[in-house]
Amino acid sequence: MTLFWLLLVASFGGLAASVFYIDVEDGRLTTPQITVKYGYRTETHKVETYDGFFVVMHRLRASPSKGPFDARKPPVLLMHGLLGSSGDWIMIGPKNALPYLLADQGYDVWLGNARGNRYSGEHAYLTDDMREYWDFSWHEIGIYDVPTMVDHVLKTRKVKQLHYVGHSQGTTSFLVMTSMMPEYNKKIIKMHALAPAAYLYHLNNPAMRFLATHMITATNIANAFGVNQLLPSNPLFHQLARVFCPNYFNFFRFCINSMFLISAGEYHSLDPNLIPVLTGHIPAGASAKQFIHYGQEVLSGHFRQFDYGPGNNTEIYQAADPPDYNLTNVRAPVAIYYGLNDQLTHPEDVGRLAQELPNVVAMNQLPNASFNHMDFLVAANVRSVLQVSQNSLQLSEGVSHMVLKTKRP
């Protein structure tokens, strides 16, 4: 079974709705503690980036049912979204979460963690109470963190290519990497983009729209009060959420809206019993600059580098406006998956991205009209919601290009 088919069908496309095995204890454990608990041989890899951050990857290299990974299959690197971590991918448990399913099929699975989150907080010479530490957005994640992870995985496995699966910001950072550093395209068999976040002009999420509209004020307040980090992983919050969120309806709604503030939407498919686990992993922390950079994209309608203002832009970029990312440089094959109820990555913006990428090999609109931004990770019916034809998903491992009929939104 190919990874492309597995991604859509084994993970999402079963004929019957999934039944979660939920253990609330998983909300108190780290990613490797959870994966080991369920019988998956797990390693923790810490690698230094060019600018001094130590990024952590969690590797599932053996499955309780399959045993060690099949060396004939390429590795798979999964990258989380904004405020996320490697824990995002495993919250819905064995037989449901994509990393487990991939490992059960013999894949060597690597879960990345972006700088500044609960796992990748270490720096060679900066500490997290210093403003310089937090002077990064998803641009730096794209030009430093993701390339470092890709190179480490390939070096460890002694192979030349891997599969990449990104959710939300995990797709943004990939597009930054492959547009700014085109040599990395040849290292990717295929990029699987779940709710890709590049163009955000049609975003209809109230919180992000408010932030974008008041961007200058928000930036000035953040600078004045030294707010460099937003929504870090907080043990007290996680403990309170585990107690109140699942048991009281009003608290349940508050918790959902708080955890998924930037993605919003109606979470009809969310199993309330999963809340104690979710609150143990979300949020995992991010820099204020990551939010500000996304807010700039909302207002400008561009997918471009950080806007420091005309004066600073001229010094940094030699132009009054920041440069757009050159998406024609993204030559790696890209398969896109998107939902119609996504308040962050609107179908019109996803369609614009698909039109500008030169090598989109599959465009998959999810048939469930209620499917939203976070449902890729938490929906109770995630195994049945992505009903995509097998005929359109054929891919031989090692083949880095294929022309498929695509459906534009």
The 8 nearest C-alpha neighbors of each residue, nearest first, counted from 0:
[[1, 2, 5, 4, 104, 3, 395, 9],
 [2, 0, 3, 4, 5, 394, 395, 396],
 [1, 3, 5, 4, 6, 0, 101, 396],
 [2, 4, 6, 1, 5, 392, 394, 7],
 [5, 3, 1, 6, 2, 7, 392, 8],
 [6, 4, 9, 2, 8, 3, 7, 1],
 [7, 5, 3, 4, 10, 2, 8, 9],
 [8, 6, 11, 5, 4, 12, 10, 9],
 [12, 7, 9, 11, 5, 10, 4, 6],
 [10, 8, 5, 11, 12, 7, 6, 13],
 [11, 9, 8, 6, 97, 382, 7, 5],
 [382, 12, 10, 8, 381, 7, 385, 383],
 [8, 11, 13, 383, 382, 385, 386, 7],
 [14, 12, 383, 382, 15, 8, 11, 9],
 [15, 13, 383, 12, 16, 382, 386, 384],
 [16, 14, 13, 383, 17, 382, 380, 12],
 [15, 17, 380, 383, 382, 18, 14, 13],
 [16, 18, 380, 382, 19, 15, 379, 381],
 [19, 17, 20, 16, 379, 380, 95, 15],
 [20, 18, 21, 17, 91, 92, 95, 379],
 [19, 21, 92, 18, 22, 93, 91, 94],
 [22, 20, 19, 23, 273, 92, 91, 272],
 [21, 23, 24, 25, 20, 276, 26, 273],
 [24, 22, 25, 276, 275, 26, 21, 273],
 [23, 25, 22, 26, 27, 28, 276, 275],
 [26, 24, 28, 23, 27, 276, 22, 33],
 [25, 27, 276, 279, 24, 28, 23, 275],
 [26, 28, 25, 24, 279, 29, 276, 23],
 [29, 27, 25, 26, 32, 33, 30, 24],
 [28, 30, 32, 31, 33, 27, 86, 25],
 [29, 31, 86, 33, 32, 34, 85, 28],
 [32, 30, 34, 33, 29, 35, 41, 57],
 [33, 31, 29, 35, 30, 34, 28, 36],
 [34, 32, 36, 30, 31, 35, 28, 25],
 [33, 35, 31, 37, 36, 39, 32, 30],
 [36, 34, 39, 38, 32, 37, 33, 40],
 [35, 37, 33, 34, 38, 32, 39, 31],
 [38, 36, 34, 35, 39, 33, 93, 63],
 [37, 39, 35, 63, 36, 40, 34, 62],
 [40, 38, 62, 35, 34, 61, 63, 37],
 [39, 41, 61, 60, 59, 35, 38, 62],
 [42, 40, 59, 58, 39, 60, 31, 35],
 [41, 43, 58, 57, 44, 59, 40, 31],
 [42, 44, 57, 56, 58, 45, 55, 41],
 [43, 45, 56, 55, 57, 42, 46, 58],
 [46, 44, 55, 54, 53, 56, 43, 47],
 [45, 47, 53, 54, 44, 55, 48, 147],
 [48, 46, 53, 52, 51, 54, 49, 45],
 [47, 49, 51, 52, 50, 143, 147, 144],
 [48, 50, 51, 143, 47, 52, 147, 144],
 [51, 49, 48, 52, 143, 47, 123, 122],
 [50, 52, 123, 48, 122, 49, 47, 53],
 [53, 51, 122, 48, 47, 121, 50, 54],
 [54, 52, 47, 46, 121, 122, 119, 45],
 [55, 53, 119, 46, 45, 114, 52, 112],
 [56, 54, 45, 119, 44, 112, 118, 111],
 [57, 55, 111, 44, 110, 43, 112, 58],
 [56, 58, 43, 110, 109, 42, 44, 111],
 [57, 59, 109, 42, 41, 108, 60, 110],
 [60, 58, 41, 108, 40, 61, 39, 107],
 [59, 61, 107, 68, 40, 58, 67, 41],
 [60, 62, 67, 40, 66, 68, 39, 59],
 [61, 63, 66, 39, 65, 64, 103, 102],
 [64, 62, 38, 66, 39, 65, 61, 103],
 [65, 63, 62, 66, 103, 61, 38, 104],
 [66, 64, 62, 103, 63, 105, 67, 104],
 [65, 67, 62, 61, 63, 64, 68, 105],
 [68, 66, 61, 60, 62, 69, 65, 105],
 [69, 67, 105, 106, 107, 61, 60, 70],
 [68, 70, 105, 71, 72, 106, 67, 107],
 [69, 71, 72, 68, 73, 107, 106, 105],
 [72, 70, 69, 73, 68, 106, 105, 396],
 [71, 73, 70, 69, 106, 74, 396, 105],
 [72, 74, 161, 75, 71, 160, 162, 106],
 [75, 73, 107, 161, 108, 106, 162, 72],
 [74, 76, 162, 108, 161, 163, 109, 107],
 [75, 77, 109, 163, 110, 164, 162, 108],
 [78, 76, 164, 110, 165, 163, 111, 109],
 [79, 77, 169, 165, 111, 164, 110, 166],
 [80, 78, 169, 166, 83, 84, 165, 85],
 [79, 81, 168, 167, 169, 83, 166, 82],
 [80, 82, 83, 168, 285, 79, 167, 169],
 [83, 81, 284, 283, 282, 285, 80, 281],
 [84, 82, 283, 80, 81, 79, 282, 87],
 [85, 83, 86, 112, 87, 79, 283, 116],
 [84, 86, 110, 87, 112, 111, 88, 79],
 [85, 87, 84, 30, 88, 89, 280, 90],
 [88, 86, 85, 84, 89, 90, 83, 376],
 [87, 89, 86, 90, 85, 376, 96, 97],
 [88, 90, 96, 86, 92, 91, 87, 98],
 [91, 89, 92, 87, 88, 86, 276, 277],
 [92, 90, 96, 89, 95, 377, 19, 93],
 [91, 93, 90, 96, 89, 95, 20, 94],
 [92, 94, 95, 99, 96, 91, 37, 20],
 [95, 93, 100, 96, 92, 99, 10, 19],
 [96, 94, 93, 92, 91, 10, 97, 100],
 [97, 95, 89, 91, 92, 99, 98, 93],
 [96, 98, 100, 99, 10, 101, 95, 88],
 [99, 97, 101, 100, 96, 102, 108, 88],
 [100, 98, 102, 101, 97, 96, 93, 103],
 [99, 101, 103, 97, 102, 98, 94, 104],
 [100, 102, 104, 98, 103, 106, 99, 97],
 [101, 103, 106, 105, 99, 104, 100, 62],
 [104, 102, 100, 101, 65, 62, 105, 99],
 [105, 103, 101, 102, 106, 100, 65, 0],
 [104, 106, 68, 69, 102, 103, 65, 101],
 [107, 105, 102, 68, 101, 104, 108, 72],
 [106, 108, 74, 60, 68, 75, 59, 102],
 [109, 107, 75, 59, 58, 106, 74, 76],
 [108, 110, 58, 76, 57, 75, 77, 56],
 [111, 109, 77, 57, 85, 56, 76, 58],
 [110, 112, 56, 78, 85, 77, 109, 55],
 [111, 113, 84, 55, 85, 119, 56, 54],
 [114, 112, 116, 119, 140, 54, 115, 144],
 [115, 113, 119, 116, 54, 120, 52, 112],
 [114, 116, 120, 119, 285, 113, 284, 117],
 [115, 117, 284, 283, 119, 118, 114, 120],
 [116, 118, 283, 119, 120, 232, 284, 115],
 [117, 119, 116, 120, 55, 112, 84, 54],
 [120, 118, 54, 114, 116, 55, 115, 121],
 [121, 119, 115, 118, 116, 114, 117, 122],
 [120, 122, 53, 119, 52, 123, 126, 54],
 [123, 121, 52, 125, 51, 124, 53, 126],
 [122, 124, 51, 125, 52, 121, 53, 47],
 [123, 125, 122, 126, 51, 52, 121, 132],
 [126, 124, 122, 132, 123, 127, 129, 131],
 [127, 125, 128, 129, 132, 122, 124, 121],
 [126, 128, 129, 132, 125, 133, 120, 130],
 [127, 129, 126, 130, 132, 125, 133, 131],
 [130, 128, 127, 131, 132, 126, 125, 133],
 [129, 131, 132, 133, 227, 134, 128, 225],
 [132, 130, 134, 129, 133, 125, 135, 127],
 [131, 133, 130, 129, 134, 127, 125, 126],
 [134, 132, 131, 135, 130, 286, 227, 228],
 [135, 133, 131, 132, 130, 288, 136, 286],
 [134, 136, 133, 139, 288, 137, 286, 289],
 [135, 137, 289, 288, 138, 139, 292, 286],
 [136, 138, 140, 139, 289, 172, 141, 135],
 [137, 139, 141, 136, 140, 142, 175, 172],
 [140, 138, 142, 141, 137, 143, 136, 135],
 [139, 141, 144, 137, 138, 143, 142, 172],
 [142, 140, 172, 176, 138, 175, 139, 145],
 [141, 143, 139, 176, 140, 138, 144, 146],
 [144, 142, 140, 139, 141, 146, 48, 145],
 [145, 143, 140, 147, 146, 141, 48, 148],
 [144, 146, 148, 147, 141, 143, 149, 140],
 [147, 145, 149, 148, 144, 143, 150, 142],
 [148, 146, 144, 150, 145, 149, 48, 151],
 [149, 147, 145, 151, 146, 150, 152, 144],
 [150, 148, 146, 152, 151, 147, 145, 153],
 [151, 149, 153, 147, 148, 152, 154, 146],
 [150, 152, 154, 148, 153, 149, 155, 147],
 [151, 153, 155, 149, 154, 150, 156, 148],
 [154, 152, 158, 156, 150, 155, 151, 157],
 [155, 153, 157, 151, 156, 152, 150, 158],
 [156, 154, 152, 153, 157, 151, 158, 150],
 [155, 157, 153, 158, 154, 152, 74, 70],
 [158, 156, 154, 153, 155, 159, 152, 160],
 [159, 157, 153, 156, 160, 154, 73, 161],
 [158, 160, 186, 153, 157, 161, 154, 185],
 [161, 159, 186, 187, 188, 158, 153, 73],
 [160, 162, 74, 187, 73, 188, 75, 186],
 [161, 163, 75, 189, 188, 187, 190, 76],
 [164, 162, 190, 76, 75, 77, 191, 189],
 [165, 163, 77, 191, 190, 76, 192, 78],
 [166, 164, 169, 170, 78, 192, 77, 193],
 [165, 167, 193, 169, 80, 79, 170, 194],
 [168, 166, 80, 195, 196, 169, 194, 170],
 [169, 167, 80, 171, 170, 81, 166, 172],
 [168, 170, 165, 78, 166, 80, 79, 167],
 [169, 171, 165, 173, 168, 195, 167, 172],
 [172, 170, 168, 174, 173, 196, 169, 197],
 [171, 173, 141, 175, 174, 169, 170, 137],
 [174, 172, 170, 176, 175, 171, 141, 177],
 [175, 173, 171, 177, 176, 172, 178, 170],
 [174, 176, 172, 141, 178, 173, 177, 179],
 [177, 175, 141, 173, 142, 179, 174, 180],
 [176, 178, 181, 180, 329, 174, 179, 175],
 [179, 177, 328, 329, 175, 325, 176, 181],
 [178, 180, 176, 177, 175, 181, 324, 142],
 [179, 181, 177, 176, 182, 178, 183, 142],
 [182, 180, 177, 183, 184, 178, 328, 179],
 [181, 183, 180, 184, 185, 177, 186, 179],
 [184, 182, 186, 181, 185, 177, 180, 187],
 [185, 183, 331, 186, 182, 187, 181, 177],
 [184, 186, 183, 187, 182, 331, 160, 188],
 [185, 187, 160, 183, 184, 159, 161, 188],
 [186, 188, 161, 160, 189, 185, 184, 162],
 [189, 187, 399, 162, 161, 160, 397, 186],
 [188, 190, 332, 162, 187, 333, 331, 163],
 [189, 191, 333, 163, 164, 192, 332, 334],
 [190, 192, 164, 334, 333, 163, 335, 165],
 [193, 191, 335, 165, 195, 170, 334, 336],
 [192, 194, 166, 336, 195, 165, 335, 337],
 [195, 193, 337, 167, 336, 166, 344, 372],
 [196, 194, 167, 170, 192, 193, 197, 344],
 [197, 195, 167, 171, 344, 168, 198, 170],
 [198, 196, 302, 171, 199, 195, 352, 348],
 [197, 199, 348, 302, 200, 301, 196, 300],
 [200, 198, 297, 202, 201, 296, 348, 197],
 [199, 201, 297, 300, 202, 198, 298, 348],
 [202, 200, 199, 345, 203, 348, 347, 297],
 [201, 203, 343, 199, 200, 204, 345, 342],
 [204, 202, 342, 205, 201, 343, 208, 345],
 [203, 205, 342, 207, 206, 202, 208, 343],
 [206, 204, 208, 207, 209, 203, 263, 261],
 [207, 205, 209, 208, 204, 210, 261, 260],
 [206, 208, 210, 209, 204, 205, 261, 211],
 [207, 209, 211, 205, 210, 206, 204, 212],
 [210, 208, 212, 206, 207, 211, 205, 213],
 [211, 209, 207, 213, 208, 212, 214, 206],
 [210, 212, 294, 214, 208, 213, 209, 207],
 [213, 211, 209, 210, 214, 208, 298, 294],
 [214, 212, 210, 211, 216, 215, 217, 209],
 [213, 215, 211, 217, 216, 212, 210, 218],
 [214, 216, 218, 217, 213, 219, 212, 211],
 [217, 215, 219, 218, 213, 214, 220, 221],
 [216, 218, 214, 220, 215, 219, 213, 221],
 [217, 219, 221, 215, 216, 220, 214, 222],
 [218, 220, 222, 216, 221, 217, 223, 215],
 [221, 219, 223, 217, 222, 218, 224, 216],
 [222, 220, 226, 218, 219, 224, 223, 225],
 [221, 223, 225, 219, 220, 224, 218, 226],
 [224, 222, 220, 221, 225, 219, 226, 218],
 [225, 223, 221, 226, 222, 220, 219, 227],
 [224, 226, 222, 223, 221, 227, 130, 220],
 [227, 225, 221, 224, 228, 222, 287, 229],
 [226, 228, 287, 286, 133, 225, 130, 221],
 [229, 227, 286, 287, 285, 226, 133, 230],
 [228, 230, 285, 287, 286, 231, 284, 227],
 [231, 229, 284, 282, 232, 285, 228, 283],
 [284, 232, 230, 283, 229, 233, 282, 285],
 [231, 233, 283, 284, 282, 117, 230, 234],
 [232, 234, 236, 235, 231, 237, 230, 283],
 [235, 233, 237, 236, 238, 232, 279, 239],
 [236, 234, 238, 237, 233, 239, 240, 232],
 [237, 235, 239, 233, 238, 234, 240, 278],
 [236, 238, 234, 240, 279, 278, 235, 239],
 [239, 237, 235, 241, 240, 236, 234, 242],
 [240, 238, 242, 236, 241, 237, 243, 235],
 [239, 241, 237, 244, 243, 242, 238, 236],
 [240, 242, 275, 238, 239, 243, 244, 237],
 [243, 241, 239, 240, 244, 238, 245, 246],
 [244, 242, 240, 246, 245, 241, 247, 239],
 [243, 245, 251, 250, 240, 246, 254, 241],
 [246, 244, 251, 243, 271, 274, 247, 272],
 [247, 245, 243, 244, 248, 242, 251, 250],
 [246, 248, 250, 249, 251, 245, 244, 243],
 [247, 249, 251, 250, 252, 246, 245, 244],
 [250, 248, 251, 252, 247, 253, 244, 254],
 [249, 251, 253, 244, 247, 248, 252, 254],
 [250, 252, 244, 248, 254, 249, 253, 245],
 [253, 251, 255, 249, 254, 250, 256, 248],
 [254, 252, 250, 256, 251, 255, 257, 249],
 [255, 253, 257, 251, 252, 256, 250, 244],
 [256, 254, 252, 258, 257, 253, 259, 251],
 [255, 257, 253, 260, 259, 254, 258, 252],
 [258, 256, 260, 254, 255, 259, 253, 252],
 [259, 257, 255, 260, 256, 254, 281, 282],
 [258, 260, 262, 256, 263, 257, 261, 255],
 [261, 259, 257, 256, 263, 262, 258, 206],
 [260, 262, 259, 263, 207, 206, 204, 343],
 [261, 263, 259, 343, 260, 372, 342, 264],
 [264, 262, 259, 260, 261, 204, 342, 256],
 [265, 263, 342, 266, 371, 262, 341, 340],
 [264, 266, 267, 263, 369, 371, 340, 268],
 [265, 267, 268, 269, 264, 371, 374, 378],
 [266, 268, 269, 265, 369, 378, 270, 370],
 [269, 267, 378, 379, 266, 270, 380, 374],
 [270, 268, 378, 266, 379, 267, 271, 377],
 [269, 271, 272, 273, 379, 268, 378, 274],
 [272, 270, 273, 274, 245, 269, 251, 244],
 [273, 271, 270, 274, 245, 275, 21, 23],
 [272, 274, 271, 276, 270, 275, 277, 21],
 [273, 275, 277, 276, 272, 271, 278, 245],
 [276, 274, 241, 278, 23, 277, 273, 26],
 [275, 277, 26, 279, 274, 273, 278, 23],
 [278, 276, 274, 279, 280, 275, 281, 273],
 [279, 277, 281, 275, 237, 280, 276, 274],
 [278, 280, 26, 276, 237, 277, 27, 281],
 [279, 281, 278, 277, 86, 282, 283, 26],
 [282, 280, 278, 283, 277, 279, 83, 258],
 [281, 283, 82, 232, 284, 280, 230, 83],
 [282, 284, 232, 82, 83, 281, 231, 116],
 [231, 285, 283, 116, 82, 230, 232, 282],
 [286, 284, 82, 229, 228, 115, 116, 287],
 [285, 287, 228, 288, 289, 133, 227, 229],
 [286, 288, 227, 228, 290, 289, 229, 291],
 [287, 289, 291, 136, 286, 290, 292, 135],
 [290, 288, 136, 292, 287, 286, 291, 137],
 [291, 289, 293, 288, 287, 292, 294, 286],
 [290, 292, 288, 294, 293, 289, 295, 287],
 [291, 293, 295, 289, 294, 290, 305, 288],
 [294, 292, 296, 290, 295, 291, 289, 297],
 [295, 293, 211, 291, 297, 292, 296, 290],
 [294, 296, 292, 298, 293, 297, 299, 291],
 [297, 295, 293, 299, 294, 298, 301, 300],
 [298, 296, 200, 199, 294, 295, 300, 299],
 [299, 297, 295, 296, 300, 211, 294, 200],
 [300, 298, 301, 296, 297, 295, 200, 302],
 [299, 301, 200, 296, 297, 298, 198, 199],
 [302, 300, 299, 296, 303, 198, 323, 297],
 [303, 301, 198, 323, 197, 296, 324, 300],
 [302, 304, 323, 324, 322, 301, 321, 305],
 [303, 305, 321, 322, 323, 306, 324, 138],
 [304, 306, 292, 307, 321, 303, 295, 138],
 [305, 307, 308, 321, 304, 312, 320, 295],
 [306, 308, 311, 312, 305, 309, 310, 321],
 [309, 307, 306, 311, 310, 312, 319, 320],
 [310, 308, 319, 312, 311, 313, 320, 307],
 [311, 309, 313, 312, 308, 314, 319, 307],
 [310, 312, 314, 313, 307, 308, 309, 315],
 [313, 311, 315, 309, 316, 314, 319, 310],
 [314, 312, 317, 318, 319, 311, 310, 316],
 [313, 315, 311, 312, 317, 316, 310, 318],
 [316, 314, 312, 313, 317, 311, 318, 307],
 [315, 317, 318, 312, 313, 314, 321, 322],
 [318, 316, 313, 314, 315, 312, 319, 320],
 [317, 319, 313, 316, 320, 312, 321, 314],
 [318, 320, 309, 313, 312, 321, 310, 317],
 [321, 319, 318, 312, 309, 322, 306, 308],
 [320, 322, 304, 306, 312, 316, 303, 305],
 [323, 321, 303, 304, 320, 324, 316, 318],
 [322, 324, 303, 302, 325, 304, 321, 301],
 [325, 323, 303, 326, 302, 178, 322, 175],
 [324, 326, 327, 178, 328, 323, 179, 329],
 [325, 327, 328, 329, 178, 356, 324, 355],
 [326, 328, 329, 325, 357, 356, 355, 330],
 [327, 329, 178, 326, 330, 181, 325, 177],
 [330, 328, 177, 178, 326, 327, 331, 356],
 [329, 331, 328, 184, 358, 357, 332, 327],
 [330, 332, 184, 329, 187, 333, 189, 358],
 [333, 331, 189, 358, 359, 400, 360, 190],
 [332, 334, 359, 190, 360, 189, 191, 358],
 [335, 333, 361, 191, 360, 359, 192, 362],
 [334, 336, 192, 362, 363, 361, 191, 193],
 [337, 335, 363, 193, 194, 364, 192, 362],
 [338, 336, 194, 364, 365, 193, 363, 335],
 [339, 337, 370, 365, 371, 340, 341, 364],
 [338, 340, 368, 341, 346, 370, 369, 371],
 [341, 339, 371, 369, 370, 338, 342, 368],
 [340, 342, 371, 372, 343, 339, 338, 344],
 [343, 341, 204, 203, 202, 345, 344, 264],
 [342, 344, 202, 341, 262, 345, 204, 203],
 [345, 343, 196, 341, 342, 194, 199, 202],
 [344, 346, 348, 347, 202, 343, 341, 201],
 [347, 345, 349, 348, 350, 408, 339, 344],
 [348, 346, 350, 349, 345, 351, 408, 201],
 [347, 349, 351, 350, 198, 345, 346, 199],
 [348, 350, 346, 352, 351, 347, 353, 345],
 [351, 349, 353, 347, 348, 352, 408, 407],
 [350, 352, 348, 354, 353, 349, 347, 355],
 [351, 353, 349, 355, 350, 354, 356, 348],
 [354, 352, 350, 356, 351, 355, 349, 359],
 [353, 355, 351, 352, 356, 350, 357, 407],
 [356, 354, 352, 353, 357, 351, 326, 327],
 [355, 357, 353, 354, 326, 358, 327, 352],
 [358, 356, 327, 355, 359, 330, 329, 354],
 [357, 359, 332, 356, 330, 360, 333, 331],
 [360, 358, 333, 361, 332, 334, 356, 357],
 [359, 361, 403, 334, 402, 333, 358, 332],
 [362, 360, 334, 405, 359, 335, 403, 363],
 [361, 363, 335, 405, 406, 334, 336, 407],
 [364, 362, 336, 335, 365, 361, 337, 406],
 [365, 363, 337, 338, 336, 366, 362, 408],
 [364, 366, 338, 385, 367, 363, 337, 336],
 [367, 365, 368, 364, 385, 386, 384, 338],
 [366, 368, 369, 370, 365, 384, 338, 385],
 [367, 369, 339, 370, 366, 340, 338, 365],
 [370, 368, 340, 367, 371, 339, 265, 338],
 [371, 369, 338, 340, 367, 368, 374, 339],
 [372, 370, 341, 340, 374, 338, 373, 369],
 [371, 373, 341, 374, 262, 194, 375, 343],
 [374, 372, 375, 376, 371, 377, 262, 378],
 [373, 375, 378, 377, 376, 371, 372, 370],
 [376, 374, 373, 377, 378, 372, 381, 193],
 [375, 377, 374, 373, 88, 378, 87, 91],
 [376, 378, 374, 375, 91, 373, 269, 379],
 [379, 377, 374, 268, 381, 269, 380, 376],
 [378, 380, 268, 269, 381, 270, 377, 17],
 [381, 379, 16, 378, 17, 382, 383, 384],
 [380, 382, 378, 11, 384, 383, 379, 375],
 [11, 383, 381, 12, 13, 380, 10, 17],
 [384, 382, 12, 13, 16, 381, 380, 11],
 [383, 385, 381, 386, 382, 367, 380, 11],
 [386, 384, 12, 11, 365, 383, 387, 7],
 [385, 387, 12, 384, 383, 388, 366, 365],
 [388, 386, 385, 389, 7, 12, 363, 8],
 [387, 389, 390, 391, 386, 392, 8, 7],
 [390, 388, 392, 391, 387, 393, 4, 8],
 [389, 391, 388, 392, 393, 387, 4, 403],
 [390, 392, 389, 388, 393, 403, 404, 361],
 [393, 391, 389, 390, 4, 394, 3, 388],
 [394, 392, 391, 390, 389, 4, 395, 3],
 [393, 395, 392, 396, 3, 1, 398, 401],
 [394, 396, 398, 397, 1, 393, 399, 3],
 [397, 395, 398, 394, 1, 72, 73, 2],
 [396, 398, 399, 395, 188, 73, 160, 394],
 [399, 397, 396, 395, 400, 188, 394, 401],
 [398, 400, 188, 397, 189, 332, 401, 331],
 [401, 399, 398, 332, 402, 360, 331, 188],
 [402, 400, 360, 403, 399, 394, 398, 332],
 [401, 403, 360, 404, 400, 359, 361, 358],
 [404, 402, 360, 405, 361, 401, 391, 392],
 [403, 405, 406, 402, 361, 391, 360, 362],
 [404, 406, 362, 361, 403, 407, 360, 363],
 [405, 407, 362, 408, 404, 363, 361, 364],
 [406, 408, 350, 405, 362, 353, 354, 364],
 [407, 350, 346, 406, 347, 364, 349, 362]]
